[in-house]
Amino acid sequence: MADLRVSIAGVAFQNPIVAASGTFGFGREYSELYPLSTLGGISCKGITLTARPGNPPPRIAETPGGMLNAVGLQNPGVDRFIEYDLPWLKQQGTVIIANIAGNTPEDYCRMAEKLSGTDVDMIELNISCPNVKQGGVQFGTSCAGAEGVTAAVRKYCKKPLMVKLSPNVGDIGEIAAAAESAGADAISMINTLTGMRIDIHTRRPVIRNNTGGLSGPALLPVAVRMVSQVYKRVKIPIIGMGGISKWQDAVEMLLAGASALQIGTVLFTDPYAPVKILDGLSEYLDRNHIAKAAELTGKMIPWES
């Protein structure tokens, strides 16, 4: 049987399948379906310095090939996460990644400092959420913004630091290189694409926030292209995400340059998807006599132009 273990920034994952932030909550509901130790890791719901109620509804809408959402980082705040959620998560036998978002660089720094004193395995810097009025994607759409907030957090973060990138930029390779130069240990990508739909009867956007983040299978080709693009620009590992809903998608993302994978929107229609993807990936490796999942990373063979 192929070796599914991967290492990201010195953190050992028993397999490359990670539940994506924002789609898995803090794992309690899914733990009723299967042991969370089945997963390589969990990237927890995005947390902020203080509790947030999120955006007013309606904030989720189905689209062809995906979903539009503007939840707006509803969460209980970092102190509640540390006190109530993290102790339970650490009993689940998998890697725990704390996804953090802030209004200012100081918010990110204070959370990184608090979490550095806990048992989280890794911190994911969310500079790519498109659904909040302050912070989030505003830091992730320019090299200066990504570099500035990453460098600031690096001073306070004693854990491996991963930066989550937005696809809503001109050259995502430049943004990734800026984060790497500022001290990021890994990159996770991509977050959602900004989108809109309009109710033709009311003539209003279907999302109360007017725009939302598009996720789901429609995103996969964009994500694969961007992971391939960034793989050529940075030396740090990439956790790829965006539209992965079956094991074939996972293999594509690894070949493009990802070292591990986050599984997101498909969880809403099939909560067992991570387990199915893991089984399919394992069978693919065995069938093709590939000894380790890590051997797939970046092994795409491009056509010569």
VEXDREN-2710 file (C-alpha; in Angstrom, 1 decimal):
% VEXDREN-2710
k/r/px/py/pz
1/MET/0.0/0.0/0.0
2/ALA/1.3/3.4/-0.9
3/ASP/2.7/5.8/1.7
4/LEU/0.2/8.6/2.1
5/ARG/2.1/10.6/4.6
6/VAL/3.2/14.2/3.7
7/SER/5.2/16.8/5.5
8/ILE/4.2/20.5/5.3
9/ALA/6.6/23.1/6.9
10/GLY/7.8/20.4/9.3
11/VAL/4.3/19.3/10.3
12/ALA/3.7/15.6/9.7
13/PHE/0.3/14.8/8.1
14/GLN/-0.7/11.1/8.0
15/ASN/-2.3/11.7/4.6
16/PRO/-2.7/14.8/2.3
17/ILE/-6.5/15.3/2.8
18/VAL/-7.4/18.3/4.9
19/ALA/-10.9/19.6/5.7
20/ALA/-11.0/23.2/4.4
21/SER/-11.7/26.2/6.6
22/GLY/-15.3/27.5/6.5
23/THR/-16.8/24.2/5.5
24/PHE/-16.1/21.9/8.4
25/GLY/-16.8/24.2/11.4
26/PHE/-14.8/22.8/14.3
27/GLY/-15.5/19.3/13.3
28/ARG/-18.0/18.2/16.0
29/GLU/-20.9/17.5/13.5
30/TYR/-18.6/15.4/11.2
31/SER/-17.2/13.4/14.1
32/GLU/-20.6/11.8/14.3
33/LEU/-20.1/10.3/10.8
34/TYR/-16.5/9.1/10.9
35/PRO/-13.4/9.4/13.1
36/LEU/-11.7/12.7/12.4
37/SER/-8.4/10.8/12.7
38/THR/-9.2/9.5/9.2
39/LEU/-8.2/13.0/7.9
40/GLY/-4.7/14.3/7.4
41/GLY/-5.8/17.6/9.1
42/ILE/-8.5/20.1/9.8
43/SER/-8.3/23.8/9.0
44/CYS/-10.8/25.2/11.4
45/LYS/-13.5/27.8/10.7
46/GLY/-11.9/31.2/10.3
47/ILE/-11.5/32.9/13.7
48/THR/-11.2/36.6/14.5
49/LEU/-9.9/38.5/17.5
50/THR/-13.5/38.9/18.9
51/ALA/-16.7/37.1/18.1
52/ARG/-18.5/38.0/14.8
53/PRO/-22.2/37.4/13.9
54/GLY/-21.4/37.3/10.2
55/ASN/-23.3/39.0/7.4
56/PRO/-27.2/39.2/7.4
57/PRO/-29.0/36.5/5.3
58/PRO/-29.5/35.5/2.6
59/ARG/-25.8/34.7/2.5
60/ILE/-25.6/31.4/0.6
61/ALA/-27.0/30.5/-2.9
62/GLU/-26.5/27.6/-5.2
63/THR/-25.0/28.2/-8.6
64/PRO/-24.4/26.0/-11.6
65/GLY/-21.3/24.0/-10.7
66/GLY/-20.9/25.6/-7.2
67/MET/-22.0/27.8/-4.5
68/LEU/-22.0/31.6/-3.8
69/ASN/-21.5/32.6/-0.1
70/ALA/-21.0/35.7/1.9
71/VAL/-21.1/34.2/5.5
72/GLY/-18.8/36.9/6.6
73/LEU/-16.6/35.0/9.1
74/GLN/-19.2/34.2/11.7
75/ASN/-17.2/32.7/14.6
76/PRO/-16.9/32.7/18.4
77/GLY/-13.6/34.6/18.6
78/VAL/-10.1/33.4/19.3
79/ASP/-10.4/33.1/23.1
80/ARG/-13.5/31.0/22.9
81/PHE/-11.8/28.8/20.3
82/ILE/-8.7/28.3/22.5
83/GLU/-10.8/27.6/25.6
84/TYR/-13.6/25.5/24.2
85/ASP/-12.9/24.1/20.7
86/LEU/-9.2/23.4/20.6
87/PRO/-9.0/21.0/23.6
88/TRP/-11.7/18.8/21.9
89/LEU/-10.0/19.1/18.5
90/LYS/-6.6/18.0/20.0
91/GLN/-8.2/14.7/21.1
92/GLN/-9.2/13.8/17.5
93/GLY/-5.8/12.5/16.4
94/THR/-5.2/14.8/13.4
95/VAL/-3.3/17.9/12.5
96/ILE/-5.1/21.1/13.7
97/ILE/-4.7/24.3/11.6
98/ALA/-6.0/27.6/13.1
99/ASN/-7.3/29.8/10.3
100/ILE/-7.2/33.5/11.4
101/ALA/-8.6/36.6/9.8
102/GLY/-8.4/40.2/11.0
103/ASN/-9.4/43.8/10.3
104/THR/-5.9/45.1/10.8
105/PRO/-2.3/43.7/10.9
106/GLU/-2.4/44.1/14.7
107/ASP/-5.5/41.8/14.9
108/TYR/-3.5/39.1/13.1
109/CYS/-0.5/39.6/15.3
110/ARG/-2.4/39.4/18.5
111/MET/-4.1/36.2/17.4
112/ALA/-0.9/34.6/16.3
113/GLU/0.7/35.5/19.6
114/LYS/-2.2/33.9/21.5
115/LEU/-2.2/30.8/19.4
116/SER/1.5/30.3/19.6
117/GLY/1.1/29.4/23.2
118/THR/-1.4/26.7/22.4
119/ASP/-1.3/23.2/20.9
120/VAL/-2.4/24.2/17.4
121/ASP/0.0/22.6/14.8
122/MET/-0.1/25.3/12.3
123/ILE/-1.6/28.8/11.7
124/GLU/-3.2/29.7/8.4
125/LEU/-3.2/33.4/7.7
126/ASN/-6.5/34.2/5.8
127/ILE/-5.7/37.3/3.7
128/SER/-8.2/36.3/1.1
129/CYS/-11.8/36.4/2.4
130/PRO/-13.8/38.5/0.0
131/ASN/-16.9/38.8/2.2
132/VAL/-15.9/41.3/4.9
133/LYS/-15.7/45.1/4.7
134/GLN/-12.4/45.4/6.5
135/GLY/-9.3/43.2/6.4
136/GLY/-9.4/39.8/4.6
137/VAL/-8.8/40.2/0.9
138/GLN/-7.6/43.7/1.2
139/PHE/-4.3/42.3/2.4
140/GLY/-4.1/39.7/-0.2
141/THR/-4.5/41.6/-3.5
142/SER/-1.2/43.3/-3.6
143/CYS/2.4/42.2/-3.0
144/ALA/2.9/45.0/-0.5
145/GLY/-0.2/44.0/1.5
146/ALA/0.7/40.3/1.6
147/GLU/4.3/41.0/2.4
148/GLY/3.5/43.5/5.1
149/VAL/0.9/41.5/7.1
150/THR/3.0/38.2/6.7
151/ALA/6.2/39.9/8.0
152/ALA/4.3/41.5/10.9
153/VAL/2.7/38.2/12.0
154/ARG/6.0/36.3/11.5
155/LYS/7.4/38.3/14.5
156/TYR/4.7/36.9/16.8
157/CYS/4.0/33.5/15.3
158/LYS/6.0/30.7/16.8
159/LYS/4.1/28.0/14.8
160/PRO/4.5/27.1/11.2
161/LEU/2.8/29.9/9.2
162/MET/0.7/29.2/6.1
163/VAL/-0.7/32.1/4.0
164/LYS/-4.1/31.6/2.2
165/LEU/-4.2/33.4/-1.1
166/SER/-7.0/34.9/-3.2
167/PRO/-7.5/34.2/-6.9
168/ASN/-8.9/37.8/-7.3
169/VAL/-5.6/39.2/-8.3
170/GLY/-3.6/39.8/-11.5
171/ASP/-0.5/37.6/-10.9
172/ILE/-1.0/35.2/-8.0
173/GLY/2.7/34.1/-8.4
174/GLU/3.9/37.5/-7.4
175/ILE/1.7/37.5/-4.3
176/ALA/2.9/34.1/-3.3
177/ALA/6.5/35.1/-3.7
178/ALA/5.9/38.2/-1.6
179/ALA/4.5/36.0/1.2
180/GLU/7.4/33.6/1.0
181/SER/9.9/36.4/1.2
182/ALA/8.2/37.8/4.3
183/GLY/8.5/34.5/6.1
184/ALA/5.6/32.2/5.1
185/ASP/6.4/28.5/5.6
186/ALA/3.6/27.4/3.2
187/ILE/0.9/28.6/0.9
188/SER/-2.7/27.5/0.7
189/MET/-4.7/28.4/-2.4
190/ILE/-7.2/29.3/-3.7
191/ASN/-9.9/31.0/-1.8
192/THR/-13.1/31.9/-3.5
193/LEU/-13.6/33.9/-6.7
194/THR/-15.8/37.0/-6.2
195/GLY/-19.2/36.5/-7.9
196/MET/-22.8/37.8/-8.1
197/ARG/-26.2/36.5/-9.2
198/ILE/-29.3/38.6/-9.6
199/ASP/-33.0/37.6/-8.9
200/ILE/-34.7/38.7/-12.2
201/HIS/-38.1/39.2/-10.4
202/THR/-36.9/41.5/-7.6
203/ARG/-33.9/42.7/-9.6
204/ARG/-31.8/42.4/-6.4
205/PRO/-28.7/40.4/-5.9
206/VAL/-29.6/37.0/-4.4
207/ILE/-26.9/37.5/-1.7
208/ARG/-27.7/40.3/0.9
209/ASN/-24.0/41.3/0.7
210/ASN/-24.6/41.8/-3.1
211/THR/-21.4/39.8/-4.0
212/GLY/-20.1/36.6/-2.6
213/GLY/-17.4/34.0/-3.0
214/LEU/-17.8/31.4/-5.7
215/SER/-16.6/27.9/-4.7
216/GLY/-17.3/24.3/-5.9
217/PRO/-16.4/22.3/-9.0
218/ALA/-16.6/25.3/-11.3
219/LEU/-13.5/26.6/-9.6
220/LEU/-11.2/23.5/-10.2
221/PRO/-9.6/24.5/-13.6
222/VAL/-8.8/28.0/-12.2
223/ALA/-7.3/26.5/-9.0
224/VAL/-5.2/23.9/-10.9
225/ARG/-3.8/26.6/-13.2
226/MET/-3.0/28.9/-10.3
227/VAL/-1.3/26.1/-8.2
228/SER/0.8/25.2/-11.2
229/GLN/1.7/28.9/-11.6
230/VAL/2.7/29.3/-8.0
231/TYR/4.6/26.0/-7.9
232/LYS/7.1/27.5/-10.4
233/ARG/7.5/30.7/-8.3
234/VAL/8.1/29.5/-4.7
235/LYS/10.1/26.9/-2.9
236/ILE/7.7/26.5/0.1
237/PRO/5.0/23.8/-0.1
238/ILE/1.5/24.5/-1.4
239/ILE/-1.8/23.1/0.0
240/GLY/-4.1/23.2/-3.0
241/MET/-7.9/23.7/-2.9
242/GLY/-10.7/25.0/-5.0
243/GLY/-13.4/22.7/-6.5
244/ILE/-11.9/19.3/-5.4
245/SER/-14.9/17.0/-5.2
246/LYS/-13.5/13.6/-6.3
247/TRP/-10.2/11.7/-6.2
248/GLN/-9.4/12.5/-9.8
249/ASP/-9.5/16.2/-8.9
250/ALA/-7.1/15.5/-6.0
251/VAL/-4.6/13.8/-8.3
252/GLU/-4.8/16.7/-10.7
253/MET/-4.1/19.2/-8.0
254/LEU/-1.1/17.2/-6.7
255/LEU/0.3/16.9/-10.3
256/ALA/-0.1/20.7/-10.6
257/GLY/2.2/21.2/-7.6
258/ALA/0.3/20.8/-4.4
259/SER/1.8/18.8/-1.5
260/ALA/-1.6/18.4/0.2
261/LEU/-5.2/19.2/-0.4
262/GLN/-8.1/21.0/1.3
263/ILE/-11.6/19.7/0.6
264/GLY/-14.4/22.3/0.9
265/THR/-17.7/22.9/-0.8
266/VAL/-18.4/19.2/-1.7
267/LEU/-18.8/18.6/2.1
268/PHE/-22.2/20.3/1.9
269/THR/-23.6/17.7/-0.5
270/ASP/-21.4/14.7/0.5
271/PRO/-19.9/14.9/4.0
272/TYR/-18.1/11.6/3.3
273/ALA/-16.2/13.1/0.3
274/PRO/-12.8/13.4/2.1
275/VAL/-12.9/9.7/2.9
276/LYS/-13.9/8.7/-0.6
277/ILE/-11.2/11.0/-2.1
278/LEU/-8.6/9.4/0.2
279/ASP/-9.6/5.9/-0.8
280/GLY/-9.6/6.8/-4.5
281/LEU/-6.2/8.4/-4.2
282/SER/-4.8/5.4/-2.4
283/GLU/-6.1/3.0/-5.1
284/TYR/-4.7/5.2/-7.8
285/LEU/-1.3/5.2/-6.3
286/ASP/-1.3/1.4/-5.9
287/ARG/-2.7/0.8/-9.4
288/ASN/0.1/2.9/-10.9
289/HIS/2.8/1.5/-8.6
290/ILE/3.6/4.8/-7.0
291/ALA/5.2/4.3/-3.6
292/LYS/4.4/7.7/-2.0
293/ALA/1.7/10.3/-2.5
294/ALA/4.5/12.9/-2.3
295/GLU/5.9/11.6/-5.6
296/LEU/3.0/13.1/-7.5
297/THR/3.7/16.7/-6.5
298/GLY/4.5/18.9/-9.5
299/LYS/4.8/15.9/-11.8
300/MET/2.6/17.3/-14.5
301/ILE/4.2/16.9/-18.0
302/PRO/3.3/20.1/-19.9
303/TRP/3.1/20.3/-23.6
304/GLU/5.9/22.2/-25.3
305/SER/4.8/25.5/-26.7
END
